[in-house]
Amino acid sequence: MPNIILTRIDNRLVHGQVATQWCGSIGANLILVANDEVSTNTLRQGLMDMAAPSYAAMRYWSIEKTCSTIHKASDKQLIFIVCETPQDVLRLVEGGVPIKKVNIGNMHMADGKRQVAGSVAVDDADVAAFAKLRDLGVELEIRRVPSEAAENIEKLFK
């Protein structure tokens, strides 16, 4: 079974905060960006590579490749999965990726979304994906950085 330490939703994917604070605090040595668009976008990959800590390997896989390949991971790989949306995380879980906990870090405000926490804005599709993840037994937490306390996830469902 792959050693997935944490899965995070952050629409910015990998940036300084994710790379330094989260990766360091959870002890990950592999950051896996599971995102269909980024899996083929070498420019975005290069920008994220610059933000990544030197001790962590980077992988950029589509959702499908993540589902079909992650079970081949070595026990020595301490995996930090980063996704852009709750829908992507749900696709991973439904595709057999053994995700137990999801950190909801940053979901930007956009048309049709409502702010539910300091850095989290959701629409009805996001809420439905979070509800399904919760129903599947995935623990959810809202927390921007490791040093902050987690916020009440019930905010997501109001």
Buried (B, 14 or more C-beta within 10 A) or exposed (E): EBBBBBBBBBBBBBBEBBBBBBBEEBEBBBBBBBBBEBBEBEEBBEBBBEBBBEEBEBBBBBBBBBBBBBEEBEEEBBBBBBBBBBBBBBBBBEBEBEBEEBBBBBBEEEEEBEEBBEBBBBEEEBBBBBBBBBEEEBEBBBBBEBEEEEBEBEBBEE
